[in-house]
Every structure is written in structure tokens, then in C-alpha cells.
Amino acid sequence: MLLCTTPAEMTAACRALRVQERGLSAPEHAPTLGLVPTMGALHAGHLSLVTTARAQCDLVAASIFVNPTQFGPGEDFTRYPRTFDADCAQLESAGVDILFAPSAETMYPSGNATFVDPGPIAERLDGASRPGHFRGVATIVTRLFSIVQPDRAYFGQKDAAQVAVLRQITRDLNLPVELFVCPTVRESDGLAMSSRNRYLSPAERLRARVLYRALSAARELAESGQSLSDRPDADTLRAAMLNALDLPDPSPEAGAIPIRLDYAAVVDPDTLLPLTDTSRGALLAIAAFVGATRLIDNILLPPRSV
């Protein structure tokens, strides 16, 4: 696996790999390059993105960059887990061809004044409680696309709001990149894998299961009807999530851990706007602080079949 640390080095290396790959295959074949952007502290969810990219593309690039512009004041930028050596070993084993691991100084050099503002969508869900977060995400991903020039980029469904923002900027800016969204990878008890799960104490880890239980309760209610008209409206599904959050935890130790809800929402998965009618599909999304750790999760409801 080749390691690059500056934008110029990464752009040149990606171009060279494409030329090399073209020489190894049929001359008329244009090699495809897939990109898996990460902030490191890798887990099985990240590696599932690499696996999908490896299956669909001739070449796979990954990035590790803890992006300062998507963290707000008082958030966990300085303590965000950084496990670079272990991450490199995992990416190489998973078949990544080239890794981009720049410093903040190379991505945001002195005098940098250009950012990507996604507009009103950036103020919804996580953007409402983390002002500026999606501006930072949109900026860094656009820069990564410019540097790597991938054909495809891979993201996880767990970050559904981020995906909606990136789909919009890709469409609005006519970026020549296909976005692929891979299923959320979960622990055996349903907890969505996240780098921030490392912050949780054993009791908090148990308590965090309630997020998936809340989403599952709403999904089960949504799927209980037999026809299009039987699907509950958004308010009913949201109430099911809130009720599940209020139920006593089966573990007394975990039950003592406070849960502070950020949002429980039923929204359009493309616009992140609230829905009333869910028959044409919906995103069930939740964010909550388990102790001091903010976690997010979601479930997609498909359109209701007639």
C-alpha cells in the first residue's frame, strides 16, 4: 500500500496507478478508482466499505484525516481516537492500494478562505445541533474528490444525514463521482459501530443499545400494517421511538446511565425535511448523548408496497 501525505503527491500517485493499471489490462479499459474517506479509528464498518469498493473498482484509495472544520467549539476534536498504525495495517490487509493521510496544515494551508456551504440542508438533523458541521464535511469531501479524482466514493448508511448533504453537493456542483452507500454494520446486540463507541464505559455501552431498540420499535410499528394506508404517520412513529427510550433498561447498571436526547426524527432521506406521510419511504433517525458521548443511528423505511 502506497502512503501519500500531501495533495500534490496523492494526485500524482492516483494518476500513475491508473496508468499502470491500464497497462496491465486491456488498453481500451479505463481503470476505475474507488475512494473510502475516513477519520481513522477504524472498525468493521469502515472495512466493509473497503470490501465493497474492492469488489466494484480496479483500484481502491482510502483517506485518514481528522477534519478540524467539522468539529465545533467544545467538541471532541483533540481527543478523537487516533490509531494510525493499526489503521494502516487494517487497510493494507483489506486491499487498499493507496492511502492519503495529510496533515491539517496541508489541507488548510495559511490563507485558506474557501469553503463549501451546502445551504439549508446543512442545518437539519445533526446540522441543527452542530452548527457548521456539514459545512466542514462538504468542504473536506469536495477537496478529497478534487485531489483523488475517484470514479466512486463509499460511505456508510449510519451517517445518513452526511450522505444526504454529500448527494446534494455532488449534484449541485456536477462532481463526476458516484456515491455508494453501504449498510450500517452493527454489533451483535444492534449497536451501530462507531469510532466514538470507544468513549463508552461498560455500563454506557450497555445503555447505548436503547438507540437501536427505539428505531426498531418504530420500524416494527411501520411494518405491522397490511396495506399502504395502514402505515402509521410520522408523529406516531416518532412517539414509538420516544416511548422505547423511556422504557427501563433491562440491566440495572446500564439503567443508571443518563440518556439525553438530541433528536428523534422521521424525515425525507434526501432532503432531511420532516415528513407526515411515510408511505413513500422515510428515514428514522436518532441522536442522543449516552453519558457524555453523542451517538447517532438510523433506519431506512422503504416505500410501502400496495
Secondary structure, 3 states (H helix, E strand, C coil): CEEECCHHHHHHHHHHHHHHHHHHCCCCCCCCEEEEEECCCCCHHHHHHHHHHHHHCCEEEEEECCCHHHCCCCCCCCCCCCCHHHHHHHHHHHCCCEEECCCHHHHCCCCCCCCCCCCHHHHCCHHHHCCCHHHHHHHHHHHHHHHHCCCEEEEEHHHHHHHHHHHHHHHHCCCCCEEEEECCCECCCCCECCHHHHHCCHHHHHHCHHHHHHHHHHHHHHCCCCCHHHCCCHHHHHHHHHHHHHCCCCCHHHHCCCEEEEEEEEECCCCCCECCCCCCCEEEEEEEEECCEEEEEEEEECCCCC
